[in-house]
Amino acid sequence: MSRQIDKLIIKHLKFDLHSETERGFWVYLNDDQDATLFRPSENIKDAWLVVEKFDEVDITKEFQGTYECRIFAFANNGSPVECWARYGDTPAMAICKAALYALGVEYDE
């Protein structure tokens, strides 16, 4: 499932895909850098690049050992108007699931 989620994150958040190999997806993160392996559903460093695409994100460790990620949208006056939340076994997975939910992207769990 994580490979499917990674592919959807790349597509819908418009990361610059270079190629796909058996190891995963390779993306360009900026113009002056070679393509790098990108696994946001598994790697918190990559997941943080997903967080940076949104205005406000809250990540909480739950008592059952899972993580909740909430993504907020705001009105022009700064008041919150919507919140999308999803859970994952890791912070990275919770971030990716919440991001896809906020974007209205459906996938098989």
Secondary structure by P-SEA (a helix, b strand, c coil): caaaaaaaaaaaacccccccccccbbbbcccccccccccccccaaaaaaaaaaccbbbbbbccccbbbbbbbbbcccccccbbbbbbcccaaaaaaaaaaaaacccccc
